[in-house]
Amino acid sequence: MRIPLIAGQAGALVLSFGLWSGAHAQEIAAPAQLQDFDAYVESVRKQFDVPGIAVAIIQDGKVVLERGYGVREIGKPEKVDEHTLFAIASNTKAFTAASLEMLAEEGKLDMDDRVIDHLPWFRMSDAYVTREMRIRDLLAHRSGLGLGAGDLLFWPTTSYTNREVAERLKDVPLTGGFRAQYAYDNILFGVAQLVIEQVSGMSYEQFLRTRVFQPLGMEQTRFNSDALKPRDNVVTGHAKADFKDLKPAPRMTWSNVAGAGGIYSSVHDMGKWMGMQLAGGTYTDKDGRQQQLFTPKRQRDMWSMITPIPVSEPKIETLKLAKPNYLGYGEGWMLSDYRGQKLVWHTGGWPGMVSRVTLVPDRKIGVVVLTSQEVGAAFNAVTMRALDAMLDAPKTDWLAGYAEAVAKSQENADESWQKHVAARDAKSGPSLPLAKYAGTLRDPWYGDVVVSQEGGKLVLRFSKTAELVGDLSHWQHDTFIVRWRERWLNADAFLNFALTPDGEIREARMEAISPLTDFSFDFHDLRLAPVKKK
């Protein structure tokens, strides 16, 4: 991000307001609740062990606050500032939605076109869904796919191309009714990316660079990590290996489904994106002229609820203050309310980095929080404090509330593990010699997963995913635990073999052990059958 202002300086904190065009900033006194904002963010960093955070707050097209906190990587001196690049992950989805609406505005497609009108080869696992899937459906998480279904085709990074990922959708099972309920997915945003490329005649990277980034002056923003340059001011993501020890996470790419979450950006550039959104699609170009990225009608479409989401009751008393009256999804945006104001927002998660972008349209307020650790409580605590300050709401101890929620989640995960331990028959042994479990297993949509015997032990490898290599240890009966060698993945899983009456392997099933494991590790969707040797 950027060079942070030091918290605790004597005197009242003065924050700068400045037009995006780069005019001389006019200094005015900050809203009262932002007087201690720097100290608050530092408290959030400490509480949740986040090496780096960057924040931008805008209102009425002007910068209220724009700065960074902490360091780019633990153990190194470089500071986070407002220009530091983070993976914004699923906040990319709003860019994908905007790109499609821009093409619709130009008459190159209609949002109610069938996907097969533009991608004739496109197939879902159900013929009716294939025929009726519209472009708008790609953006609304109501396809009938389960939560995160198919994510292992690109998460962690795989060798599949975007087209290959999309083609494998025909074998990803549907677990719900078409347009019947909300279930978050990533894979269909990869299909949306292919539609953009087909209709525009450009790569999606070229489209974003020439049609979005350059017009808005988002000069620091990169299409994905492959586009990062050697001298870029970029943060390193961090994860707690085994949910305990904070470590730098390797930089990964989302090159094959970038439309779902590939972009790297800074809060400085994201402020320009938010400013354009809050201005109904208009912006001021480098020559000071008013331009339009998309029309207010297109924005209303993106910000109109397509898929309702049930509102759950927070278990933490403090967090009940943030409970919305309604919740739903539009086109690449979450929609809800807070203190009588409509919120348009989204979050993003990527190995070692999570983020949140929040807009308050009626008040022309935007807040973006980018972080370099996998704990959403941090960006929520910062976002809610910023919203309260800008809405002149009573101050709430969001830090304590989200800290309590994190502790509760860990407690639930510990209880889940203890239930597994209590149910285990530790004296049992595998039904077969270890060598009999070795071989190639094939899932219809992912492909091959290989179990090999090495040095008297079993090793599991996902054929298209370099990071998914793990050692198997016997748990009970014909169930093993796979412990990934990349411990920062936090995705250890049970691997259970089912046998035929003759003692041959019929199939294998997997499921993540911890409820804290990211849903994109959709091991439970795999149906692994042995590949017979020729």
C-alpha positions in Angstrom: 0.0 0.0 0.0 1.6 3.2 1.1 3.9 4.8 3.7 1.8 4.9 6.9 1.4 7.8 9.1 2.6 7.0 12.6 -0.1 6.5 15.2 0.2 8.4 18.4 1.6 11.7 17.0 1.0 14.7 19.2 -1.9 16.9 18.3 -5.1 16.4 16.4 -4.8 14.1 13.3 -5.4 15.9 10.1 -6.6 13.9 7.1 -6.3 15.2 3.6 -9.2 15.5 1.1 -8.2 15.6 -2.6 -9.9 15.3 -5.9 -8.9 12.2 -7.9 -7.6 14.5 -10.7 -4.7 15.3 -8.5 -5.6 18.8 -7.5 -3.9 20.3 -4.5 -5.3 18.6 -1.4 -7.3 20.7 0.9 -6.7 19.7 4.6 -9.7 19.7 6.9 -10.4 18.2 10.3 -11.2 14.5 10.2 -14.6 13.2 11.5 -14.3 12.8 15.3 -14.3 9.0 15.2 -11.3 9.0 12.8 -9.1 10.9 15.3 -7.9 7.6 16.7 -8.2 5.5 13.6 -4.5 4.9 13.1 -4.2 3.5 16.7 -7.3 1.4 16.1 -6.0 -0.2 12.9 -2.7 -0.9 14.7 -4.7 -2.6 17.5 -6.5 -4.7 14.8 -3.1 -5.7 13.3 -1.9 -6.8 16.7 -5.0 -8.6 17.7 -5.3 -10.7 14.6 -1.5 -10.9 13.8 -1.7 -9.2 10.4 1.6 -8.0 9.0 0.2 -5.3 6.7 -3.1 -3.5 6.2 -4.0 -0.7 3.8 -7.2 1.4 4.0 -8.8 4.0 1.8 -12.0 6.0 2.6 -13.6 8.3 0.1 -16.7 10.5 0.1 -18.2 12.6 -2.7 -15.3 11.8 -5.0 -12.7 13.0 -2.5 -10.1 11.1 -0.5 -10.8 11.1 3.3 -8.1 8.7 4.2 -5.6 6.7 2.2 -2.7 5.0 3.9 -1.0 1.7 4.9 0.0 0.1 8.2 2.7 -2.4 9.0 5.2 -4.1 6.7 5.0 -5.9 3.4 6.6 -9.0 4.7 7.4 -10.2 8.3 11.1 -9.9 9.0 11.7 -7.3 6.3 11.7 -3.5 6.8 9.7 -2.3 3.7 6.5 -0.6 4.8 3.0 -0.9 3.5 1.7 2.4 2.0 -1.2 3.5 -0.1 0.4 2.3 -3.3 1.3 -1.2 -2.1 -0.3 -3.9 -4.3 -2.4 -6.7 -2.7 -4.4 -9.5 -4.3 -8.0 -8.3 -4.2 -9.2 -11.8 -5.1 -13.0 -12.0 -5.4 -13.4 -8.2 -5.5 -12.4 -8.9 -9.1 -15.9 -10.2 -9.7 -17.3 -6.6 -9.8 -14.9 -5.8 -12.6 -16.1 -8.9 -14.5 -19.7 -7.8 -14.0 -19.0 -4.3 -15.1 -17.1 -5.5 -18.2 -20.2 -7.6 -19.3 -22.5 -4.7 -18.7 -20.3 -2.4 -20.8 -20.4 -4.8 -23.7 -24.2 -5.0 -23.2 -24.4 -1.2 -23.4 -22.6 -1.3 -26.7 -25.1 -3.8 -28.0 -22.5 -6.6 -28.3 -24.5 -8.9 -26.0 -27.6 -8.9 -23.9 -27.4 -9.9 -20.3 -30.3 -12.3 -20.9 -28.6 -14.0 -23.8 -28.0 -17.7 -23.3 -24.4 -18.6 -22.6 -24.5 -21.1 -25.5 -25.3 -18.2 -27.8 -21.8 -17.0 -27.3 -20.0 -20.2 -26.2 -21.7 -23.0 -28.2 -19.5 -25.6 -26.6 -20.6 -24.6 -23.0 -22.1 -27.5 -21.0 -23.4 -27.9 -17.4 -24.1 -31.4 -16.0 -27.8 -30.9 -16.7 -29.1 -30.3 -20.2 -31.9 -27.9 -19.0 -29.4 -25.8 -17.1 -27.1 -25.8 -20.1 -29.9 -24.5 -22.3 -31.3 -22.0 -20.0 -28.2 -20.5 -18.4 -28.1 -16.8 -19.1 -25.1 -14.5 -18.9 -26.7 -12.8 -15.9 -26.8 -16.2 -14.2 -23.0 -16.5 -14.4 -22.7 -13.5 -12.0 -25.4 -14.4 -9.4 -24.4 -17.7 -7.6 -27.7 -19.4 -8.3 -26.7 -22.1 -10.9 -27.4 -25.2 -8.7 -23.7 -25.8 -8.2 -22.7 -26.4 -4.5 -20.5 -24.0 -2.5 -17.2 -23.7 -4.2 -17.9 -26.6 -6.6 -15.1 -27.1 -9.1 -12.7 -24.8 -7.3 -10.0 -27.5 -7.2 -9.7 -27.1 -10.9 -7.8 -23.9 -10.3 -7.3 -23.6 -6.5 -4.4 -23.9 -5.6 -2.9 -23.1 -9.0 -3.4 -25.8 -11.6 -2.1 -26.5 -15.1 -5.5 -26.4 -16.7 -6.3 -23.5 -19.0 -9.4 -21.4 -18.5 -11.1 -23.1 -21.4 -10.3 -26.5 -20.0 -11.7 -25.5 -16.6 -14.9 -24.4 -18.2 -15.2 -27.5 -20.3 -15.0 -29.7 -17.2 -18.1 -28.1 -15.8 -20.1 -30.7 -17.6 -19.0 -33.2 -15.1 -19.2 -31.1 -11.9 -22.4 -32.3 -10.2 -25.3 -29.9 -9.4 -26.5 -30.2 -5.8 -29.4 -27.7 -5.9 -32.1 -26.5 -8.2 -31.4 -24.0 -10.9 -32.1 -20.5 -9.7 -33.5 -22.0 -6.5 -31.0 -20.9 -3.9 -27.7 -19.0 -3.2 -24.4 -21.0 -3.3 -21.2 -19.1 -3.9 -19.1 -20.2 -6.8 -16.0 -19.0 -8.7 -16.0 -21.2 -11.7 -18.8 -19.5 -13.6 -16.9 -16.2 -13.4 -14.3 -17.9 -15.4 -17.0 -18.7 -18.0 -18.0 -15.0 -17.9 -14.4 -14.1 -18.6 -14.5 -16.3 -21.7 -17.7 -14.6 -22.9 -16.0 -11.2 -22.5 -13.1 -12.4 -24.6 -15.3 -14.0 -27.3 -17.5 -10.9 -27.6 -14.9 -8.2 -27.3 -12.2 -9.9 -29.4 -9.6 -9.2 -26.7 -8.0 -11.1 -24.0 -9.6 -10.2 -20.6 -6.3 -8.7 -19.5 -6.3 -6.4 -22.5 -10.0 -5.5 -22.0 -9.5 -4.5 -18.4 -6.3 -2.6 -19.1 -7.6 -0.6 -22.0 -11.3 -0.3 -21.1 -11.1 0.1 -17.3 -7.7 0.5 -15.7 -6.3 3.1 -18.2 -9.4 5.3 -18.3 -9.7 5.4 -14.5 -6.0 6.0 -14.1 -5.5 2.8 -12.2 -1.9 2.7 -13.2 -0.7 0.5 -10.4 -3.3 -2.2 -10.9 -2.2 -5.6 -12.4 -4.4 -8.2 -14.1 -3.0 -10.9 -11.9 0.2 -12.0 -10.2 1.7 -13.0 -13.6 1.6 -9.4 -14.6 3.5 -8.1 -11.6 6.7 -6.3 -12.5 10.1 -6.7 -10.7 10.0 -3.2 -9.1 6.3 -3.3 -8.1 5.5 -2.3 -4.6 3.7 -5.5 -3.7 2.9 -7.2 -0.4 3.6 -10.8 0.6 0.7 -12.8 1.8 0.9 -14.6 5.1 -0.9 -17.7 6.6 -0.8 -19.5 9.9 0.6 -22.9 9.1 -1.5 -25.5 10.9 -3.6 -22.6 12.0 -0.8 -21.6 14.5 2.5 -20.3 13.1 2.5 -17.2 10.9 4.5 -17.8 7.7 4.9 -16.0 4.4 2.7 -17.7 1.8 4.1 -18.4 -1.7 2.8 -16.1 -4.4 0.3 -17.9 -6.5 -1.5 -17.1 -9.7 -5.1 -17.3 -10.7 -4.2 -17.3 -14.4 -6.9 -19.7 -15.6 -10.0 -18.2 -13.9 -8.8 -14.7 -13.4 -12.3 -13.2 -13.9 -13.2 -14.7 -10.5 -10.3 -13.2 -8.5 -7.1 -12.4 -10.3 -6.5 -8.7 -9.9 -3.8 -7.1 -7.8 -4.4 -3.5 -6.8 -3.7 -0.8 -4.2 -6.1 1.2 -2.1 -5.1 4.3 -4.0 -6.3 2.7 -7.3 -9.3 1.0 -5.6 -10.3 4.5 -4.4 -10.6 5.5 -8.1 -12.7 2.4 -8.8 -15.0 3.2 -5.8 -15.3 6.8 -6.8 -16.5 5.9 -10.3 -19.0 3.4 -8.9 -20.4 6.0 -6.4 -20.7 8.5 -9.3 -23.0 6.2 -11.3 -20.3 5.1 -13.7 -18.8 8.5 -14.5 -15.3 9.6 -13.9 -12.9 12.5 -14.7 -10.2 11.7 -17.2 -6.6 12.9 -17.1 -7.6 16.0 -19.1 -10.3 16.9 -16.6 -13.3 15.9 -18.8 -16.3 13.9 -17.6 -16.5 10.4 -19.1 -18.7 7.4 -18.6 -17.6 3.8 -18.1 -21.2 2.6 -17.9 -24.6 4.2 -17.5 -26.6 4.5 -14.3 -29.1 2.0 -15.6 -26.3 -0.6 -15.9 -25.2 0.2 -12.4 -28.8 -0.3 -11.1 -28.8 -3.7 -12.7 -25.5 -4.6 -11.0 -26.8 -3.4 -7.7 -30.2 -5.0 -7.9 -30.8 -8.2 -5.9 -31.0 -11.3 -8.1 -30.4 -14.0 -5.5 -31.7 -13.6 -1.9 -29.6 -14.9 0.9 -31.1 -16.0 4.3 -30.0 -13.7 7.1 -28.5 -15.7 10.0 -28.5 -14.6 13.7 -25.0 -13.6 14.9 -23.9 -15.7 17.9 -21.7 -12.8 19.2 -23.7 -10.1 21.0 -21.7 -7.2 19.7 -22.0 -8.4 16.1 -25.8 -8.4 16.3 -25.5 -4.6 15.7 -24.3 -5.4 12.2 -27.1 -7.8 11.4 -28.8 -6.7 8.2 -32.5 -6.6 7.5 -31.9 -8.1 4.1 -29.0 -9.8 2.3 -28.6 -10.8 -1.3 -26.4 -10.9 -4.4 -26.6 -8.8 -7.5 -24.1 -9.0 -10.3 -20.7 -9.3 -8.7 -21.8 -7.5 -5.6 -23.3 -8.3 -2.2 -26.3 -6.2 -1.1 -27.4 -5.5 2.4 -28.1 -2.6 4.8 -26.6 -1.0 7.9 -28.1 1.7 10.1 -30.8 2.4 7.5 -28.3 2.7 4.6 -28.0 0.4 1.7 -24.6 -1.3 1.4 -23.0 -2.6 -1.8 -20.0 -4.6 -0.9 -17.8 -7.7 -1.5 -15.0 -9.6 0.1 -12.0 -11.4 -1.4 -9.8 -14.3 -0.2 -6.5 -15.5 -1.7 -3.7 -17.5 -0.1 -2.3 -15.1 2.5 -4.5 -12.1 1.7 -8.1 -11.1 2.3 -10.0 -7.9 1.6 -13.3 -6.0 1.6 -14.7 -3.2 -0.5 -17.8 -1.4 0.8 -20.0 1.3 -0.7 -22.7 3.4 0.8 -24.4 4.7 -2.3 -26.8 7.3 -0.8 -24.0 8.9 1.2 -21.4 8.5 -1.6 -19.0 6.8 0.9 -16.5 4.1 -0.1 -14.2 2.0 2.2 -11.6 -0.5 1.0 -9.5 -2.6 3.4 -6.7 -4.8 2.0 -4.8 -7.2 4.4 -1.9 -9.6 4.2 -3.2 -12.4 6.5 -6.1 -14.9 6.2 -8.4 -13.5 8.8 -11.6 -11.7 7.7 -12.2 -10.4 11.2 -9.5 -7.8 10.6 -11.0 -6.3 7.5 -14.5 -6.4 9.1 -13.3 -4.7 12.3 -11.6 -1.9 10.3 -14.5 -1.5 7.8 -17.2 -1.3 10.5 -15.2 1.4 12.5 -14.8 3.4 9.3 -18.5 3.1 8.4 -19.5 4.2 11.9 -17.2 7.2 11.7 -18.5 8.3 8.3 -22.1 7.7 9.3 -21.7 9.5 12.6 -22.9 6.5 14.4 -22.1 5.5 18.1 -18.7 3.9 18.5 -18.8 0.1 18.9 -16.1 -2.1 20.1 -15.9 -4.1 16.8 -12.4 -5.3 17.6 -13.6 -7.1 20.7 -16.6 -8.5 18.9 -14.7 -10.0 16.0 -12.0 -11.2 18.3 -14.7 -13.1 20.2 -16.0 -14.5 16.9 -12.5 -15.8 15.9 -12.0 -17.4 19.3 -15.5 -19.1 19.0 -14.6 -20.4 15.5 -11.4 -21.9 16.9 -13.2 -23.4 19.8 -15.7 -25.0 17.4 -12.9 -26.4 15.3 -11.2 -27.9 18.3 -14.5 -29.5 19.4 -14.9 -30.9 15.9 -11.4 -32.5 16.0 -12.1 -34.0 19.5 -15.3 -35.7 18.1 -13.2 -37.3 15.4 -10.7 -38.5 18.0 -13.4 -39.9 20.2 -15.0 -41.8 17.3 -11.7 -43.3 16.2 -10.9 -46.9 16.5 -7.2 -46.4 17.1 -6.5 -50.2 17.4 -7.9 -50.9 13.9 -5.7 -51.5 10.9 -6.1 -51.1 7.2 -7.9 -54.0 5.4 -5.2 -54.2 2.7 -1.4 -54.1 2.6 -0.3 -50.5 1.9 0.8 -51.4 -1.6 -2.8 -52.3 -2.5 -3.9 -48.7 -1.9 -1.4 -47.3 -4.4 -2.5 -46.5 -7.9 -4.2 -43.8 -10.0 -7.6 -42.6 -8.9 -9.7 -40.6 -11.4 -12.5 -38.1 -10.7 -14.8 -37.2 -13.6 -14.3 -33.4 -13.3 -10.9 -33.0 -11.7 -8.9 -35.7 -13.3 -6.2 -38.0 -11.8 -5.1 -38.2 -8.2 -2.2 -40.6 -7.7 -1.4 -42.6 -4.6 2.1 -44.0 -4.6 4.2 -46.0 -2.1 7.5 -44.3 -1.3 9.9 -45.4 1.4 7.3 -47.7 2.9 4.7 -44.9 3.2 1.8 -43.7 1.0 2.0 -40.3 -0.8 -1.0 -38.5 -2.5 -0.5 -36.2 -5.5 -3.1 -34.2 -7.4 -1.8 -34.5 -11.0 -2.7 -30.9 -12.0 -1.9 -29.1 -8.8 1.7 -28.9 -7.8 1.0 -27.7 -4.2 -1.3 -30.7 -3.4 1.3 -33.3 -2.4 0.7 -34.9 0.9 1.7 -37.8 3.1 -0.8 -40.4 4.2 -1.0 -41.7 7.7 -3.5 -44.4 8.8 -6.4 -43.1 10.8 -8.7 -46.1 11.2 -10.0 -49.0 9.1 -9.6 -47.9 5.5 -9.5 -44.2 6.3 -6.2 -42.2 6.1 -5.3 -38.6 6.8 -3.5 -36.7 4.1 -1.2 -34.0 5.5 -0.1 -31.6 2.8 3.6 -30.9 2.7 2.7 -27.2 2.1 1.5 -26.6 5.7 0.3 -23.1 5.1 -2.6 -24.6 3.0 -4.4 -25.6 6.2 -6.4 -28.1 4.3 -5.5 -31.6 5.7 -8.2 -34.1 4.7 -9.6 -37.5 5.4 -9.2 -40.0 2.5 -11.6 -43.0 2.8 -11.4 -46.1 0.6 -14.4 -48.2 0.0 -13.8 -51.8 -1.0 -15.7 -54.4 -3.0 -16.7 -57.7 -1.4 -13.6 -59.2 -3.0 -11.3 -56.7 -1.3 -10.6 -54.4 -4.3 -10.8 -50.7 -4.1 -14.2 -49.5 -5.4 -13.8 -45.8 -4.8 -12.2 -43.2 -2.6 -13.8 -40.1 -1.0 -12.2 -37.1 0.6 -13.3 -34.4 3.1 -11.5 -31.6 4.9 -10.8 -32.3 8.5 -11.2 -28.8 9.9 -14.2 -26.6 9.6 -11.7 -23.7 9.3 -10.4 -25.0 5.9 -11.4 -22.7 3.0 -14.4 -23.9 1.1 -12.5 -23.8 -2.2 -10.8 -27.0 -1.2 -13.9 -28.9 -2.3 -12.5 -32.4 -1.7 -16.0 -33.6 -0.8 -17.1 -33.2 -4.4 -14.6 -35.7 -5.7 -15.7 -39.2 -6.7 -12.4 -41.0 -7.1 -12.4 -44.4 -8.8 -9.4 -46.6 -9.5 -8.0 -46.5 -13.0 -7.5 -50.1 -14.1 -4.0 -50.9 -15.3 -3.8 -51.9 -19.0 
